[in-house]
Structures are given as structure tokens and as C-alpha cells.
Amino acid sequence: MDITINASFLPHTDAEASLHFYRDVLGFELRKDVGYQEMRWLTVGPVGQPDTAIVLTPPAVDPGINDEERRTIFELMAKGSFGGIVLATPDVDTAFAEIEARGADVVQEPIDQPYGIRDCAFRDPAGNMIRLQQVA
């Protein structure tokens, strides 16, 4: 069986702020920018990796979500505990310095975790946790 990850979804609360973060801070490319009424979906991904993407979506727009669930989603987003993704780099310290210099909201500076990974963490403009780990 040959299965790959094509796209992951994260919510956004401000399309322009999210585009700035993923394009200008992380260095991803914008692949699709789709709007419908007041909503906007952005597809971004690492340059040179066309088969891997993150789709930034308007939160809680599913018609099956009720008002209470919608409030809960926004509360969790505000706390930074609703969505997240783990990215990888061969040099987490250098990447951290570049991302921090570009104004990212730092959650954790690079550290060696007790489970054997060196990583750091940021929040995107919607509060999503972006962990960056070092891979050999």
C-alpha cells in the first residue's frame, strides 16, 4: 500500500494574517486562495514539496455545528489548544532564529525533549500550535 499525507487542515481567524505567517514567516508558498461570500480558504505548502499542503480554513462553518459547539471551537482556538501541526527541519536552531526574527509568537525555544527530539514551538495568528522538530 502506498499512502501519503496530501493535506492537513487548520482553522484561521484572519486570512491575511495567516497568509503573512505561513508565506512570509515560515517561507511556504501560496497554492490556492479560494473565497466564498465572507469566507476564505488558503492552501499553503513548503516550496519544492507540491504534494504536501496545509489548508487554512474558516473555523466552525460546518452547517452541522450548533452555536454552542461553535463557541467552544473559538474558545479552544483562543487558548491555542484546538489545532496544531508538527513540521520538521534538519537544523531547528537555525530555523528557530529565522522564524523568531520574522516576528513569530514563540511558545518554546529549541530544547532537547526527554523523548529524544529537539524541537521548538510557535503559534500562528489563529492560535494554532506549530511545533518544529529536528530530523536527521
Number of C-alpha atoms within 10 A of each C-alpha: 3 3 5 8 8 10 14 13 15 18 23 25 19 15 20 12 14 20 22 15 21 21 17 14 18 19 15 21 19 17 16 12 14 11 10 7 5 6 14 17 17 22 22 24 22 18 13 9 10 12 11 16 21 20 19 24 20 18 16 17 11 9 6 8 12 11 10 8 12 15 13 13 19 17 13 15 20 15 13 18 13 18 17 19 13 12 13 14 15 11 15 20 19 12 19 24 12 14 19 16 10 13 11 18 17 16 13 14 14 19 14 12 10 7 6 7 12 17 24 23 21 21 18 21 22 23 21 22 24 20 17 23 23 18 13 6
